[in-house]
Amino acid sequence: MAVEFGIQPTPNPNALKFSASQPFLEGRLSARAGDTPDSELAQSLIGIDGVESIFGFQDFLTVNKFPESDWDELVPQIQKVLETL
């Protein structure tokens, strides 16, 4: 069964929460722009131009963008990465 994600706004306009239909992480996942994370998922997400940081735990992932970045451009790229799970 594929993991499905819903997207929810947060109080921070530069952050979106991606909630999964089931746990997809074993523990915590975090990275900031410029990091070289061990996780392939973290590498793929932080490698998206405009993503400032990510934080995830079990069944959710919060993605923070740089203020000048546009969610309309980032969300499809993030979804493409998440579809590989």
Disulfide bonds with the S-S distance in Angstrom:
none
